[in-house]
Amino acid sequence: MFNPFKALGDLQALQKLAKDENFVKLLGHPKMKAMMEDPEVKEAVTSKNWLKLMSNPKVSMTMRDPEIVELVQKMQSKS
């Protein structure tokens, strides 16, 4: 399963995603922006602690949002 968070730690994957219009929309989505500004989320991404990141309630709630799910599914269909 595609995990956009894990791609943040992989330069080649990130370069590929940067060209994906759905990834750009995902990062620009207000709910994603708010989630990414959370200090606990930032720390988990910086430390590449994917378990901590995925168990964060703010991340779980954001990733279940129908608009976010739709964008992630569009990205999955391209990978």
C-alpha positions in Angstrom: 0.0 0.0 0.0 1.2 3.5 -0.9 2.3 5.5 2.1 2.9 9.2 1.3 4.6 9.7 4.7 7.3 7.1 4.0 8.0 8.8 0.6 9.0 11.9 2.6 12.2 10.1 3.6 13.1 8.9 0.1 14.5 11.6 -2.2 13.7 9.8 -5.4 10.2 9.0 -4.4 9.7 12.6 -3.2 11.0 13.9 -6.6 8.5 11.6 -8.4 5.7 12.7 -6.1 6.5 16.4 -6.6 5.4 15.9 -10.2 2.1 14.3 -9.2 -0.7 16.8 -9.3 -2.6 14.8 -6.7 0.3 14.9 -4.3 0.6 18.6 -4.7 -3.2 18.9 -4.0 -2.7 16.6 -1.0 0.0 18.7 0.5 -2.0 21.9 -0.2 -5.2 20.6 1.4 -6.0 22.7 4.5 -6.5 19.6 6.7 -3.1 18.2 5.6 -1.4 21.5 6.2 -2.9 21.7 9.7 -1.8 18.1 10.4 1.7 18.7 9.2 2.1 21.8 11.4 1.4 19.7 14.5 4.7 19.5 16.5 4.2 15.7 17.2 3.6 15.0 13.6 6.7 17.1 12.6 8.8 15.2 15.1 7.6 11.8 13.9 8.3 12.7 10.3 11.7 14.2 11.1 12.7 11.1 13.1 11.1 8.8 10.5 9.1 7.2 13.3 6.3 5.8 11.1 4.7 3.9 13.9 4.4 7.0 16.1 3.2 9.0 13.1 0.5 6.5 12.1 -0.7 6.1 15.7 -1.1 9.9 16.1 -4.9 10.6 16.4 -4.6 13.7 14.3 -3.0 11.7 11.5 -5.6 9.0 11.7 -8.4 11.4 11.6 -6.9 13.3 8.7 -6.2 10.2 6.7 -9.8 9.0 7.0 -11.1 12.3 5.6 -13.0 11.5 2.4 -11.2 14.3 0.4 -7.8 13.1 1.6 -8.7 9.4 0.9 -9.7 10.3 -2.6 -6.4 12.1 -3.3 -4.4 9.2 -1.9 -6.3 6.7 -4.0 -5.6 8.7 -7.1 -1.9 8.7 -6.2 -2.1 4.9 -5.6 -3.6 4.3 -9.0 -0.6 5.9 -10.6 2.0 3.9 -8.7 
